[in-house]
Amino acid sequence: MTLPELIRFYQDLSPDSVARFPEFYSENAYFKDPFNEVHGLVAIQRIFTHMYTQVVEPRFTITGQVADANGAMLVWELSYCFGSWGKGETQIMRGVSHLKFDADGKVNYHRDYWDTAEELYMKLPVIGLLMRLLRKALAA
């Protein structure tokens, strides 16, 4: 597996291609994001499968990368729509994935960093209003 192949996998990710994770991730890989922390390929696949039940047409675009032989940092944008509300408007979430590779070149560590307040909560109906008011109150 090469980094360009992995990036293409993320950018082409679909409900069907979640089955291809074993090509890119080790069996005991670790994954953490603001909502999940799991070990194991099956658990990681479950998280990405679940994403397709929560939002409509999620799509990753890798906008930057820093890499060496042991890992990479990928800067990404996730575009998606909320199914039941949000007026069908496309939303954008920005984040970074820190990846580490094992001796076989597969991902064995995947940590996503993104700001849940700005990138998600502020876009929700009631919570968003409260978050925006709090942000305004705390701003200099």
N, CA, C and O atoms as a GROMACS GRO file, in nm:
protein
  560
    1MET      N    1   0.084  -0.118   0.000
    1MET     CA    2   0.000   0.000   0.000
    1MET      C    3   0.089   0.124   0.000
    1MET      O    4   0.187   0.132   0.074
    2THR      N    5   0.054   0.220  -0.082
    2THR     CA    6   0.125   0.348  -0.085
    2THR      C    7   0.033   0.456  -0.031
    2THR      O    8  -0.089   0.439  -0.027
    3LEU      N    9   0.092   0.566   0.011
    3LEU     CA   10   0.010   0.677   0.061
    3LEU      C   11  -0.087   0.728  -0.046
    3LEU      O   12  -0.203   0.753  -0.013
    4PRO      N   13  -0.046   0.745  -0.172
    4PRO     CA   14  -0.144   0.786  -0.273
    4PRO      C   15  -0.261   0.688  -0.288
    4PRO      O   16  -0.374   0.730  -0.312
    5GLU      N   17  -0.235   0.557  -0.273
    5GLU     CA   18  -0.343   0.458  -0.279
    5GLU      C   19  -0.438   0.475  -0.160
    5GLU      O   20  -0.560   0.466  -0.176
    6LEU      N   21  -0.382   0.499  -0.042
    6LEU     CA   22  -0.463   0.519   0.077
    6LEU      C   23  -0.549   0.645   0.064
    6LEU      O   24  -0.667   0.644   0.098
    7ILE      N   25  -0.489   0.752   0.014
    7ILE     CA   26  -0.564   0.876  -0.007
    7ILE      C   27  -0.678   0.854  -0.106
    7ILE      O   28  -0.789   0.902  -0.084
    8ARG      N   29  -0.651   0.783  -0.213
    8ARG     CA   30  -0.755   0.753  -0.312
    8ARG      C   31  -0.867   0.670  -0.248
    8ARG      O   32  -0.985   0.693  -0.276
    9PHE      N   33  -0.830   0.575  -0.160
    9PHE     CA   34  -0.930   0.495  -0.089
    9PHE      C   35  -1.021   0.584  -0.007
    9PHE      O   36  -1.143   0.571  -0.013
   10TYR      N   37  -0.962   0.677   0.070
   10TYR     CA   38  -1.044   0.769   0.151
   10TYR      C   39  -1.134   0.855   0.064
   10TYR      O   40  -1.252   0.872   0.094
   11GLN      N   41  -1.080   0.907  -0.044
   11GLN     CA   42  -1.158   0.998  -0.128
   11GLN      C   43  -1.266   0.927  -0.207
   11GLN      O   44  -1.365   0.989  -0.245
   12ASP      N   45  -1.250   0.799  -0.232
   12ASP     CA   46  -1.350   0.720  -0.304
   12ASP      C   47  -1.437   0.637  -0.210
   12ASP      O   48  -1.516   0.555  -0.256
   13LEU      N   49  -1.424   0.658  -0.080
   13LEU     CA   50  -1.494   0.576   0.018
   13LEU      C   51  -1.644   0.577  -0.007
   13LEU      O   52  -1.704   0.682  -0.032
   14SER      N   53  -1.703   0.459   0.002
   14SER     CA   54  -1.848   0.442  -0.016
   14SER      C   55  -1.892   0.331   0.078
   14SER      O   56  -1.808   0.261   0.135
   15PRO      N   57  -2.023   0.312   0.094
   15PRO     CA   58  -2.068   0.201   0.179
   15PRO      C   59  -2.010   0.066   0.135
   15PRO      O   60  -1.975  -0.016   0.219
   16ASP      N   61  -1.999   0.044   0.005
   16ASP     CA   62  -1.945  -0.082  -0.044
   16ASP      C   63  -1.794  -0.096  -0.021
   16ASP      O   64  -1.745  -0.205   0.008
   17SER      N   65  -1.721   0.015  -0.033
   17SER     CA   66  -1.575   0.006  -0.022
   17SER      C   67  -1.526  -0.003   0.122
   17SER      O   68  -1.407  -0.025   0.144
   18VAL      N   69  -1.614   0.012   0.220
   18VAL     CA   70  -1.574  -0.008   0.360
   18VAL      C   71  -1.516  -0.149   0.377
   18VAL      O   72  -1.432  -0.172   0.464
   19ALA      N   73  -1.562  -0.242   0.295
   19ALA     CA   74  -1.510  -0.379   0.300
   19ALA      C   75  -1.362  -0.387   0.263
   19ALA      O   76  -1.298  -0.488   0.290
   20ARG      N   77  -1.308  -0.284   0.201
   20ARG     CA   78  -1.167  -0.283   0.159
   20ARG      C   79  -1.071  -0.238   0.269
   20ARG      O   80  -0.951  -0.236   0.246
   21PHE      N   81  -1.120  -0.202   0.387
   21PHE     CA   82  -1.031  -0.158   0.494
   21PHE      C   83  -0.916  -0.255   0.521
   21PHE      O   84  -0.806  -0.209   0.549
   22PRO      N   85  -0.935  -0.388   0.514
   22PRO     CA   86  -0.823  -0.479   0.539
   22PRO      C   87  -0.705  -0.461   0.443
   22PRO      O   88  -0.593  -0.501   0.475
   23GLU      N   89  -0.728  -0.402   0.328
   23GLU     CA   90  -0.618  -0.374   0.236
   23GLU      C   91  -0.526  -0.264   0.289
   23GLU      O   92  -0.409  -0.257   0.252
   24PHE      N   93  -0.579  -0.179   0.377
   24PHE     CA   94  -0.507  -0.060   0.420
   24PHE      C   95  -0.478  -0.055   0.570
   24PHE      O   96  -0.387   0.016   0.612
   25TYR      N   97  -0.555  -0.128   0.650
   25TYR     CA   98  -0.544  -0.124   0.796
   25TYR      C   99  -0.504  -0.260   0.851
   25TYR      O  100  -0.547  -0.363   0.800
   26SER      N  101  -0.420  -0.260   0.954
   26SER     CA  102  -0.382  -0.385   1.018
   26SER      C  103  -0.499  -0.438   1.100
   26SER      O  104  -0.590  -0.364   1.138
   27GLU      N  105  -0.496  -0.566   1.128
   27GLU     CA  106  -0.606  -0.634   1.198
   27GLU      C  107  -0.634  -0.572   1.335
   27GLU      O  108  -0.750  -0.565   1.377
   28ASN      N  109  -0.530  -0.528   1.405
   28ASN     CA  110  -0.547  -0.474   1.541
   28ASN      C  111  -0.528  -0.322   1.545
   28ASN      O  112  -0.486  -0.268   1.647
   29ALA      N  113  -0.560  -0.256   1.437
   29ALA     CA  114  -0.541  -0.110   1.429
   29ALA      C  115  -0.622  -0.039   1.538
   29ALA      O  116  -0.726  -0.087   1.582
   30TYR      N  117  -0.570   0.076   1.578
   30TYR     CA  118  -0.633   0.164   1.678
   30TYR      C  119  -0.694   0.282   1.604
   30TYR      O  120  -0.633   0.336   1.512
   31PHE      N  121  -0.815   0.322   1.645
   31PHE     CA  122  -0.882   0.438   1.586
   31PHE      C  123  -0.943   0.522   1.697
   31PHE      O  124  -1.006   0.469   1.789
   32LYS      N  125  -0.924   0.655   1.687
   32LYS     CA  126  -0.987   0.746   1.783
   32LYS      C  127  -1.027   0.873   1.710
   32LYS      O  128  -0.951   0.928   1.631
   33ASP      N  129  -1.149   0.918   1.740
   33ASP     CA  130  -1.197   1.049   1.696
   33ASP      C  131  -1.273   1.109   1.814
   33ASP      O  132  -1.276   1.048   1.921
   34PRO      N  133  -1.334   1.225   1.800
   34PRO     CA  134  -1.403   1.285   1.916
   34PRO      C  135  -1.516   1.201   1.975
   34PRO      O  136  -1.558   1.228   2.088
   35PHE      N  137  -1.566   1.100   1.903
   35PHE     CA  138  -1.678   1.022   1.953
   35PHE      C  139  -1.646   0.874   1.975
   35PHE      O  140  -1.722   0.805   2.044
   36ASN      N  141  -1.538   0.825   1.920
   36ASN     CA  142  -1.508   0.682   1.922
   36ASN      C  143  -1.364   0.658   1.962
   36ASN      O  144  -1.275   0.739   1.936
   37GLU      N  145  -1.341   0.544   2.026
   37GLU     CA  146  -1.206   0.495   2.051
   37GLU      C  147  -1.215   0.343   2.049
   37GLU      O  148  -1.275   0.282   2.138
   38VAL      N  149  -1.156   0.282   1.946
   38VAL     CA  150  -1.169   0.139   1.928
   38VAL      C  151  -1.037   0.077   1.884
   38VAL      O  152  -0.948   0.146   1.834
   39HIS      N  153  -1.027  -0.053   1.905
   39HIS     CA  154  -0.917  -0.134   1.854
   39HIS      C  155  -0.976  -0.241   1.764
   39HIS      O  156  -1.078  -0.301   1.797
   40GLY      N  157  -0.913  -0.265   1.653
   40GLY     CA  158  -0.954  -0.374   1.566
   40GLY      C  159  -1.023  -0.328   1.440
   40GLY      O  160  -1.099  -0.231   1.438
   41LEU      N  161  -0.994  -0.400   1.336
   41LEU     CA  162  -1.044  -0.369   1.202
   41LEU      C  163  -1.196  -0.370   1.195
   41LEU      O  164  -1.255  -0.281   1.134
   42VAL      N  165  -1.259  -0.469   1.255
   42VAL     CA  166  -1.405  -0.479   1.249
   42VAL      C  167  -1.470  -0.357   1.315
   42VAL      O  168  -1.568  -0.303   1.262
   43ALA      N  169  -1.417  -0.314   1.428
   43ALA     CA  170  -1.473  -0.197   1.498
   43ALA      C  171  -1.454  -0.069   1.415
   43ALA      O  172  -1.543   0.016   1.412
   44ILE      N  173  -1.341  -0.057   1.348
   44ILE     CA  174  -1.317   0.060   1.263
   44ILE      C  175  -1.414   0.060   1.145
   44ILE      O  176  -1.471   0.164   1.111
   45GLN      N  177  -1.432  -0.054   1.084
   45GLN     CA  178  -1.527  -0.063   0.973
   45GLN      C  179  -1.668  -0.028   1.019
   45GLN      O  180  -1.743   0.035   0.945
   46ARG      N  181  -1.703  -0.069   1.139
   46ARG     CA  182  -1.836  -0.039   1.193
   46ARG      C  183  -1.856   0.113   1.205
   46ARG      O  184  -1.965   0.163   1.178
   47ILE      N  185  -1.753   0.185   1.247
   47ILE     CA  186  -1.762   0.331   1.260
   47ILE      C  187  -1.788   0.396   1.124
   47ILE      O  188  -1.874   0.482   1.111
   48PHE      N  189  -1.714   0.352   1.024
   48PHE     CA  190  -1.732   0.413   0.891
   48PHE      C  191  -1.865   0.371   0.828
   48PHE      O  192  -1.926   0.450   0.757
   49THR      N  193  -1.909   0.249   0.853
   49THR     CA  194  -2.041   0.207   0.806
   49THR      C  195  -2.150   0.290   0.872
   49THR      O  196  -2.246   0.332   0.807
   50HIS      N  197  -2.135   0.314   1.002
   50HIS     CA  198  -2.232   0.394   1.077
   50HIS      C  199  -2.242   0.536   1.022
   50HIS      O  200  -2.350   0.596   1.022
   51MET      N  201  -2.130   0.591   0.975
   51MET     CA  202  -2.129   0.726   0.919
   51MET      C  203  -2.233   0.738   0.807
   51MET      O  204  -2.298   0.841   0.794
   52TYR      N  205  -2.248   0.632   0.728
   52TYR     CA  206  -2.342   0.635   0.616
   52TYR      C  207  -2.487   0.629   0.660
   52TYR      O  208  -2.576   0.657   0.580
   53THR      N  209  -2.514   0.593   0.786
   53THR     CA  210  -2.651   0.597   0.837
   53THR      C  211  -2.682   0.730   0.903
   53THR      O  212  -2.798   0.762   0.925
   54GLN      N  213  -2.580   0.808   0.935
   54GLN     CA  214  -2.597   0.935   1.005
   54GLN      C  215  -2.607   1.055   0.912
   54GLN      O  216  -2.680   1.150   0.941
   55VAL      N  217  -2.534   1.051   0.802
   55VAL     CA  218  -2.532   1.165   0.709
   55VAL      C  219  -2.549   1.114   0.567
   55VAL      O  220  -2.528   0.997   0.537
   56VAL      N  221  -2.588   1.205   0.480
   56VAL     CA  222  -2.613   1.173   0.340
   56VAL      C  223  -2.492   1.214   0.256
   56VAL      O  224  -2.440   1.325   0.269
   57GLU      N  225  -2.449   1.125   0.172
   57GLU     CA  226  -2.343   1.150   0.074
   57GLU      C  227  -2.214   1.206   0.136
   57GLU      O  228  -2.164   1.309   0.089
   58PRO      N  229  -2.160   1.142   0.242
   58PRO     CA  230  -2.033   1.191   0.295
   58PRO      C  231  -1.920   1.167   0.194
   58PRO      O  232  -1.914   1.063   0.128
   59ARG      N  233  -1.833   1.265   0.183
   59ARG     CA  234  -1.721   1.254   0.089
   59ARG      C  235  -1.599   1.326   0.147
   59ARG      O  236  -1.605   1.444   0.182
   60PHE      N  237  -1.488   1.252   0.155
   60PHE     CA  238  -1.363   1.309   0.203
   60PHE      C  239  -1.282   1.364   0.087
   60PHE      O  240  -1.273   1.303  -0.019
   61THR      N  241  -1.224   1.481   0.109
   61THR     CA  242  -1.127   1.539   0.016
   61THR      C  243  -1.001   1.568   0.095
   61THR      O  244  -1.005   1.643   0.193
   62ILE      N  245  -0.891   1.510   0.053
   62ILE     CA  246  -0.763   1.535   0.120
   62ILE      C  247  -0.705   1.662   0.061
   62ILE      O  248  -0.682   1.671  -0.060
   63THR      N  249  -0.681   1.762   0.147
   63THR     CA  250  -0.636   1.893   0.100
   63THR      C  251  -0.489   1.920   0.131
   63THR      O  252  -0.432   2.019   0.085
   64GLY      N  253  -0.426   1.832   0.210
   64GLY     CA  254  -0.285   1.849   0.244
   64GLY      C  255  -0.232   1.724   0.309
   64GLY      O  256  -0.308   1.642   0.362
   65GLN      N  257  -0.100   1.711   0.306
   65GLN     CA  258  -0.038   1.595   0.368
   65GLN      C  259   0.105   1.623   0.406
   65GLN      O  260   0.175   1.700   0.340
   66VAL      N  261   0.147   1.560   0.514
   66VAL     CA  262   0.286   1.558   0.557
   66VAL      C  263   0.314   1.414   0.591
   66VAL      O  264   0.240   1.353   0.668
   67ALA      N  265   0.420   1.357   0.534
   67ALA     CA  266   0.442   1.214   0.553
   67ALA      C  267   0.590   1.181   0.563
   67ALA      O  268   0.675   1.253   0.511
   68ASP      N  269   0.618   1.070   0.631
   68ASP     CA  270   0.749   1.008   0.628
   68ASP      C  271   0.727   0.857   0.621
   68ASP      O  272   0.614   0.813   0.602
   69ALA      N  273   0.832   0.779   0.637
   69ALA     CA  274   0.820   0.634   0.621
   69ALA      C  275   0.731   0.570   0.727
   69ALA      O  276   0.676   0.463   0.704
   70ASN      N  277   0.716   0.634   0.842
   70ASN     CA  278   0.642   0.575   0.954
   70ASN      C  279   0.498   0.621   0.967
   70ASN      O  280   0.421   0.561   1.043
   71GLY      N  281   0.460   0.726   0.895
   71GLY     CA  282   0.324   0.775   0.912
   71GLY      C  283   0.296   0.898   0.829
   71GLY      O  284   0.376   0.940   0.746
   72ALA      N  285   0.179   0.954   0.855
   72ALA     CA  286   0.136   1.071   0.778
   72ALA      C  287   0.034   1.152   0.858
   72ALA      O  288  -0.035   1.099   0.945
   73MET      N  289   0.028   1.278   0.827
   73MET     CA  290  -0.079   1.366   0.873
   73MET      C  291  -0.154   1.408   0.747
   73MET      O  292  -0.096   1.466   0.655
   74LEU      N  293  -0.283   1.379   0.743
   74LEU     CA  294  -0.366   1.415   0.629
   74LEU      C  295  -0.465   1.522   0.672
   74LEU      O  296  -0.540   1.502   0.767
   75VAL      N  297  -0.464   1.632   0.602
   75VAL     CA  298  -0.562   1.739   0.624
   75VAL      C  299  -0.677   1.710   0.530
   75VAL      O  300  -0.657   1.684   0.411
   76TRP      N  301  -0.801   1.714   0.584
   76TRP     CA  302  -0.915   1.675   0.503
   76TRP      C  303  -1.035   1.765   0.525
   76TRP      O  304  -1.044   1.838   0.624
   77GLU      N  305  -1.125   1.756   0.430
   77GLU     CA  306  -1.258   1.815   0.440
   77GLU      C  307  -1.357   1.703   0.416
   77GLU      O  308  -1.342   1.625   0.322
   78LEU      N  309  -1.458   1.696   0.500
   78LEU     CA  310  -1.567   1.601   0.482
   78LEU      C  311  -1.691   1.681   0.444
   78LEU      O  312  -1.739   1.762   0.523
   79SER      N  313  -1.742   1.659   0.326
   79SER     CA  314  -1.867   1.723   0.286
   79SER      C  315  -1.979   1.620   0.306
   79SER      O  316  -1.959   1.501   0.283
   80TYR      N  317  -2.094   1.668   0.348
   80TYR     CA  318  -2.206   1.580   0.378
   80TYR      C  319  -2.333   1.664   0.390
   80TYR      O  320  -2.327   1.786   0.398
   81CYS      N  321  -2.447   1.597   0.393
   81CYS     CA  322  -2.576   1.660   0.420
   81CYS      C  323  -2.640   1.584   0.535
   81CYS      O  324  -2.620   1.464   0.549
   82PHE      N  325  -2.717   1.655   0.615
   82PHE     CA  326  -2.797   1.590   0.717
   82PHE      C  327  -2.923   1.539   0.650
   82PHE      O  328  -2.984   1.611   0.571
   83GLY      N  329  -2.961   1.417   0.679
   83GLY     CA  330  -3.076   1.357   0.613
   83GLY      C  331  -3.209   1.416   0.654
   83GLY      O  332  -3.289   1.452   0.568
   84SER      N  333  -3.234   1.429   0.784
   84SER     CA  334  -3.367   1.465   0.830
   84SER      C  335  -3.386   1.615   0.851
   84SER      O  336  -3.499   1.660   0.871
   85TRP      N  337  -3.281   1.694   0.847
   85TRP     CA  338  -3.294   1.838   0.864
   85TRP      C  339  -3.174   1.905   0.799
   85TRP      O  340  -3.088   1.838   0.744
   86GLY      N  341  -3.168   2.034   0.806
   86GLY     CA  342  -3.058   2.108   0.745
   86GLY      C  343  -3.088   2.154   0.605
   86GLY      O  344  -2.999   2.204   0.535
   87LYS      N  345  -3.213   2.138   0.562
   87LYS     CA  346  -3.258   2.189   0.433
   87LYS      C  347  -3.179   2.132   0.316
   87LYS      O  348  -3.176   2.192   0.208
   88GLY      N  349  -3.115   2.018   0.335
   88GLY     CA  350  -3.040   1.955   0.228
   88GLY      C  351  -2.913   2.027   0.189
   88GLY      O  352  -2.851   1.994   0.088
   89GLU      N  353  -2.873   2.126   0.268
   89GLU     CA  354  -2.752   2.203   0.237
   89GLU      C  355  -2.628   2.120   0.268
   89GLU      O  356  -2.622   2.052   0.370
   90THR      N  357  -2.530   2.128   0.181
   90THR     CA  358  -2.404   2.058   0.204
   90THR      C  359  -2.328   2.127   0.317
   90THR      O  360  -2.312   2.250   0.319
   91GLN      N  361  -2.282   2.046   0.409
   91GLN     CA  362  -2.201   2.094   0.522
   91GLN      C  363  -2.057   2.052   0.496
   91GLN      O  364  -2.031   1.954   0.427
   92ILE      N  365  -1.963   2.127   0.554
   92ILE     CA  366  -1.822   2.093   0.543
   92ILE      C  367  -1.764   2.084   0.684
   92ILE      O  368  -1.781   2.174   0.765
   93MET      N  369  -1.696   1.975   0.710
   93MET     CA  370  -1.624   1.955   0.836
   93MET      C  371  -1.476   1.943   0.801
   93MET      O  372  -1.439   1.868   0.711
   94ARG      N  373  -1.392   2.017   0.871
   94ARG     CA  374  -1.248   2.015   0.844
   94ARG      C  375  -1.176   1.947   0.960
   94ARG      O  376  -1.210   1.967   1.076
   95GLY      N  377  -1.076   1.867   0.925
   95GLY     CA  378  -1.002   1.798   1.028
   95GLY      C  379  -0.868   1.747   0.978
   95GLY      O  380  -0.829   1.771   0.864
   96VAL      N  381  -0.800   1.676   1.067
   96VAL     CA  382  -0.669   1.618   1.038
   96VAL      C  383  -0.668   1.476   1.091
   96VAL      O  384  -0.717   1.450   1.200
   97SER      N  385  -0.611   1.385   1.014
   97SER     CA  386  -0.591   1.248   1.058
   97SER      C  387  -0.442   1.223   1.076
   97SER      O  388  -0.362   1.249   0.987
   98HIS      N  389  -0.406   1.173   1.195
   98HIS     CA  390  -0.268   1.132   1.223
   98HIS      C  391  -0.263   0.981   1.205
   98HIS      O  392  -0.331   0.907   1.276
   99LEU      N  393  -0.183   0.935   1.112
   99LEU     CA  394  -0.173   0.793   1.081
   99LEU      C  395  -0.032   0.744   1.110
   99LEU      O  396   0.066   0.813   1.083
  100LYS      N  397  -0.023   0.623   1.164
  100LYS     CA  398   0.105   0.554   1.180
  100LYS      C  399   0.094   0.421   1.109
  100LYS      O  400  -0.011   0.357   1.109
  101PHE      N  401   0.206   0.379   1.047
  101PHE     CA  402   0.208   0.257   0.968
  101PHE      C  403   0.287   0.148   1.039
  101PHE      O  404   0.384   0.177   1.109
  102ASP      N  405   0.246   0.022   1.020
  102ASP     CA  406   0.321  -0.089   1.076
  102ASP      C  407   0.431  -0.131   0.978
  102ASP      O  408   0.450  -0.067   0.874
  103ALA      N  409   0.503  -0.238   1.009
  103ALA     CA  410   0.614  -0.283   0.926
  103ALA      C  411   0.568  -0.324   0.786
  103ALA      O  412   0.648  -0.321   0.692
  104ASP      N  413   0.442  -0.362   0.771
  104ASP     CA  414   0.388  -0.400   0.640
  104ASP      C  415   0.332  -0.280   0.563
  104ASP      O  416   0.282  -0.296   0.452
  105GLY      N  417   0.342  -0.161   0.621
  105GLY     CA  418   0.293  -0.041   0.555
  105GLY      C  419   0.145  -0.015   0.573
  105GLY      O  420   0.090   0.074   0.509
  106LYS      N  421   0.079  -0.093   0.659
  106LYS     CA  422  -0.063  -0.072   0.684
  106LYS      C  423  -0.084   0.022   0.802
  106LYS      O  424   0.001   0.031   0.890
  107VAL      N  425  -0.196   0.090   0.804
  107VAL     CA  426  -0.231   0.179   0.913
  107VAL      C  427  -0.255   0.095   1.038
  107VAL      O  428  -0.336   0.003   1.038
  108ASN      N  429  -0.182   0.129   1.146
  108ASN     CA  430  -0.209   0.061   1.273
  108ASN      C  431  -0.249   0.161   1.382
  108ASN      O  432  -0.278   0.122   1.495
  109TYR      N  433  -0.250   0.290   1.346
  109TYR     CA  434  -0.290   0.397   1.438
  109TYR      C  435  -0.355   0.505   1.353
  109TYR      O  436  -0.296   0.554   1.257
  110HIS      N  437  -0.477   0.543   1.389
  110HIS     CA  438  -0.551   0.647   1.316
  110HIS      C  439  -0.621   0.733   1.419
  110HIS      O  440  -0.714   0.689   1.487
  111ARG      N  441  -0.575   0.857   1.430
  111ARG     CA  442  -0.635   0.951   1.526
  111ARG      C  443  -0.685   1.072   1.449
  111ARG      O  444  -0.607   1.140   1.382
  112ASP      N  445  -0.815   1.098   1.458
  112ASP     CA  446  -0.875   1.214   1.391
  112ASP      C  447  -0.889   1.329   1.489
  112ASP      O  448  -0.933   1.311   1.603
  113TYR      N  449  -0.852   1.446   1.443
  113TYR     CA  450  -0.866   1.569   1.521
  113TYR      C  451  -0.957   1.663   1.444
  113TYR      O  452  -0.930   1.697   1.328
  114TRP      N  453  -1.065   1.704   1.507
  114TRP     CA  454  -1.152   1.807   1.452
  114TRP      C  455  -1.231   1.870   1.565
  114TRP      O  456  -1.256   1.808   1.668
  115ASP      N  457  -1.269   1.993   1.543
  115ASP     CA  458  -1.336   2.074   1.645
  115ASP      C  459  -1.485   2.044   1.641
  115ASP      O  460  -1.556   2.093   1.553
  116THR      N  461  -1.533   1.966   1.737
  116THR     CA  462  -1.674   1.929   1.738
  116THR      C  463  -1.766   2.049   1.756
  116THR      O  464  -1.875   2.053   1.700
  117ALA      N  465  -1.722   2.148   1.835
  117ALA     CA  466  -1.807   2.266   1.857
  117ALA      C  467  -1.829   2.342   1.727
  117ALA      O  468  -1.943   2.366   1.688
  118GLU      N  469  -1.720   2.379   1.660
  118GLU     CA  470  -1.732   2.459   1.539
  118GLU      C  471  -1.783   2.377   1.420
  118GLU      O  472  -1.865   2.425   1.342
  119GLU      N  473  -1.734   2.256   1.407
  119GLU     CA  474  -1.762   2.178   1.287
  119GLU      C  475  -1.892   2.099   1.293
  119GLU      O  476  -1.941   2.052   1.190
  120LEU      N  477  -1.951   2.082   1.412
  120LEU     CA  478  -2.073   2.004   1.421
  120LEU      C  479  -2.179   2.072   1.507
  120LEU      O  480  -2.286   2.106   1.457
  121TYR      N  481  -2.151   2.092   1.635
  121TYR     CA  482  -2.254   2.140   1.727
  121TYR      C  483  -2.312   2.275   1.686
  121TYR      O  484  -2.433   2.296   1.699
  122MET      N  485  -2.229   2.366   1.635
  122MET     CA  486  -2.279   2.498   1.597
  122MET      C  487  -2.373   2.491   1.477
  122MET      O  488  -2.444   2.587   1.448
  123LYS      N  489  -2.374   2.378   1.406
  123LYS     CA  490  -2.460   2.362   1.289
  123LYS      C  491  -2.593   2.295   1.324
  123LYS      O  492  -2.682   2.286   1.240
  124LEU      N  493  -2.606   2.249   1.448
  124LEU     CA  494  -2.730   2.183   1.491
  124LEU      C  495  -2.832   2.288   1.533
  124LEU      O  496  -2.794   2.395   1.580
  125PRO      N  497  -2.961   2.261   1.516
  125PRO     CA  498  -3.065   2.362   1.542
  125PRO      C  499  -3.058   2.427   1.680
  125PRO      O  500  -3.015   2.542   1.688
  126VAL      N  501  -3.096   2.365   1.785
  126VAL     CA  502  -3.104   2.428   1.918
  126VAL      C  503  -2.966   2.444   1.980
  126VAL      O  504  -2.931   2.550   2.031
  127ILE      N  505  -2.889   2.338   1.976
  127ILE     CA  506  -2.754   2.341   2.035
  127ILE      C  507  -2.669   2.447   1.967
  127ILE      O  508  -2.590   2.516   2.032
  128GLY      N  509  -2.685   2.461   1.835
  128GLY     CA  510  -2.606   2.558   1.759
  128GLY      C  511  -2.627   2.700   1.808
  128GLY      O  512  -2.532   2.776   1.820
  129LEU      N  513  -2.751   2.736   1.837
  129LEU     CA  514  -2.780   2.869   1.889
  129LEU      C  515  -2.710   2.891   2.022
  129LEU      O  516  -2.649   2.995   2.045
  130LEU      N  517  -2.719   2.793   2.110
  130LEU     CA  518  -2.652   2.804   2.240
  130LEU      C  519  -2.501   2.813   2.225
  130LEU      O  520  -2.436   2.892   2.294
  131MET      N  521  -2.444   2.734   2.135
  131MET     CA  522  -2.299   2.737   2.112
  131MET      C  523  -2.254   2.873   2.057
  131MET      O  524  -2.151   2.927   2.098
  132ARG      N  525  -2.333   2.929   1.965
  132ARG     CA  526  -2.297   3.060   1.909
  132ARG      C  527  -2.305   3.169   2.014
  132ARG      O  528  -2.221   3.258   2.018
  133LEU      N  529  -2.406   3.162   2.101
  133LEU     CA  530  -2.417   3.260   2.211
  133LEU      C  531  -2.301   3.246   2.308
  133LEU      O  532  -2.244   3.346   2.351
  134LEU      N  533  -2.264   3.124   2.342
  134LEU     CA  534  -2.151   3.100   2.430
  134LEU      C  535  -2.022   3.150   2.368
  134LEU      O  536  -1.940   3.214   2.435
  135ARG      N  537  -2.004   3.122   2.242
  135ARG     CA  538  -1.882   3.167   2.171
  135ARG      C  539  -1.872   3.320   2.172
  135ARG      O  540  -1.766   3.377   2.195
  136LYS      N  541  -1.986   3.385   2.147
  136LYS     CA  542  -1.989   3.532   2.146
  136LYS      C  543  -1.956   3.585   2.285
  136LYS      O  544  -1.882   3.683   2.298
  137ALA      N  545  -2.010   3.523   2.389
  137ALA     CA  546  -1.987   3.568   2.526
  137ALA      C  547  -1.840   3.552   2.567
  137ALA      O  548  -1.789   3.631   2.646
  138LEU      N  549  -1.773   3.450   2.514
  138LEU     CA  550  -1.634   3.422   2.554
  138LEU      C  551  -1.531   3.491   2.467
  138LEU      O  552  -1.413   3.497   2.503
  139ALA      N  553  -1.573   3.542   2.353
  139ALA     CA  554  -1.478   3.605   2.260
  139ALA      C  555  -1.425   3.738   2.316
  139ALA      O  556  -1.494   3.807   2.391
  140ALA      N  557  -1.305   3.769   2.278
  140ALA     CA  558  -1.241   3.894   2.323
  140ALA      C  559  -1.295   4.013   2.246
  140ALA      O  560  -1.254   4.126   2.271
   0.00000   0.00000   0.00000
